[in-house]
Amino acid sequence: MNVYGKWSEPWGSDPRFKGPVPFRQLRPIIAKTRYTFIIPTDIGWVTSKYWEMIHLGVIPFLHHYYDQQRHLPVPNYLRVSNPKELDFRINELENDRNLRLVLYASLIKFVDNQDYSGLRLSKNIMERLEKYV
């Protein structure tokens, strides 16, 4: 397992952490990747990583602090609370190709042009702002 991105100590010194890598170098790696684990920048935060991974054909598992407010259409199966649970679910999907394909099909249906254009994000932000203004 390799981990890419900018990481501070003590994680950055772990040999599995490869540091920041330009996306053009990650593309061939991602093309062979079936699963990823998304960690929030801060408790409850959400990023575009969930949508990006689905678009690239990668099944994204989420850290239990990620999207605690449940803004994203994430099956509970992808929300894991510990490494053992993550490992179990990845092995389950690897051993049941049909389960993996059904899960991915349920994810990709949520990705549409509004996600690529930013329209969905803008709508969500404006709806929430209207509640407070």
Solvent accessible surface area in square Angstrom, and as a share of the most:
residue,aa,sasa,rsa
1,M,165,0.74
2,N,80,0.41
3,V,31,0.18
4,Y,63,0.24
5,G,24,0.23
6,K,182,0.77
7,W,87,0.30
8,S,75,0.48
9,E,119,0.53
10,P,94,0.59
11,W,136,0.48
12,G,29,0.28
13,S,83,0.53
14,D,38,0.20
15,P,113,0.71
16,R,111,0.41
17,F,35,0.15
18,K,97,0.41
19,G,20,0.19
20,P,101,0.64
21,V,39,0.22
22,P,60,0.38
23,F,102,0.43
24,R,184,0.67
25,Q,98,0.43
26,L,31,0.15
27,R,122,0.45
28,P,74,0.47
29,I,68,0.35
30,I,22,0.11
31,A,85,0.66
32,K,174,0.74
33,T,47,0.27
34,R,114,0.42
35,Y,29,0.11
36,T,38,0.22
37,F,74,0.31
38,I,8,0.04
39,I,86,0.44
40,P,17,0.10
41,T,102,0.59
42,D,75,0.39
43,I,101,0.51
44,G,5,0.05
45,W,136,0.48
46,V,56,0.32
47,T,56,0.32
48,S,63,0.41
49,K,87,0.37
50,Y,1,0.00
51,W,43,0.15
52,E,76,0.34
53,M,18,0.08
54,I,1,0.00
55,H,97,0.43
56,L,45,0.22
57,G,38,0.36
58,V,0,0.00
59,I,4,0.02
60,P,0,0.00
61,F,0,0.00
62,L,0,0.00
63,H,41,0.18
64,H,86,0.38
65,Y,86,0.33
66,Y,0,0.00
67,D,0,0.00
68,Q,84,0.37
69,Q,106,0.47
70,R,141,0.51
71,H,94,0.42
72,L,19,0.10
73,P,46,0.29
74,V,18,0.10
75,P,41,0.26
76,N,109,0.56
77,Y,55,0.21
78,L,0,0.00
79,R,28,0.10
80,V,3,0.02
81,S,66,0.42
82,N,72,0.37
83,P,111,0.70
84,K,168,0.71
85,E,44,0.20
86,L,31,0.15
87,D,83,0.43
88,F,128,0.53
89,R,44,0.16
90,I,46,0.23
91,N,71,0.36
92,E,62,0.28
93,L,0,0.00
94,E,77,0.34
95,N,129,0.66
96,D,62,0.32
97,R,157,0.57
98,N,104,0.53
99,L,61,0.30
100,R,30,0.11
101,L,83,0.41
102,V,87,0.50
103,L,16,0.08
104,Y,52,0.20
105,A,57,0.45
106,S,37,0.24
107,L,0,0.00
108,I,67,0.34
109,K,142,0.60
110,F,76,0.32
111,V,20,0.12
112,D,62,0.32
113,N,123,0.63
114,Q,61,0.27
115,D,33,0.17
116,Y,126,0.48
117,S,85,0.55
118,G,27,0.26
119,L,85,0.42
120,R,72,0.26
121,L,116,0.58
122,S,57,0.37
123,K,92,0.39
124,N,58,0.30
125,I,87,0.44
126,M,106,0.47
127,E,95,0.43
128,R,97,0.35
129,L,89,0.44
130,E,121,0.54
131,K,161,0.68
132,Y,186,0.71
133,V,155,0.89
